[in-house]
Amino acid sequence: MGFKEFYTCPSCGRAISGEKKEFFVCQNCGRALCQKKDLKQFDDNFCGNCGYELASAKKEALALVGEDC
C-alpha cells in the first residue's frame, strides 16, 4: 500500500492524471472557466458558478496572454 500524488479537478476536486494545464479562473469563486489556450474563444460574460461579471478580468487576462506570445 502507498500513496501517490495526483492533480485535482478544479471544479470537483477529484483526482485526475495527466499534464498540468493553466486555466482562466473566476476572480470571485476561483472556478476554472476555460484553458488558457482557449481564452480568445471564451465568450461568457458571467461566471456560471457564482454569477460574477468577467468582462474586465477577461480583458486583463487576454493582455497577459498577448505578452506571453
C-alpha positions, 0 to 999 in steps of 0.5 A: 500500500502507498500513496501517490500524488495526483492533480485535482479537478478544479471544479470537483476536486477529484483526482485526475492524471495527466499534464498540468494545464493553466486555466482562466479562473473566476476572480470571485469563486476561483472556478476554472472557466476555460484553458488558457489556450482557449481564452480568445474563444471564451465568450461568457460574460458571467461566471456560471458558478457564482454569477460574477461579471468577467468582462474586465478580468477577461480583458486583463487576462487576454493582455497577459496572454498577448505578452506571453506570445 
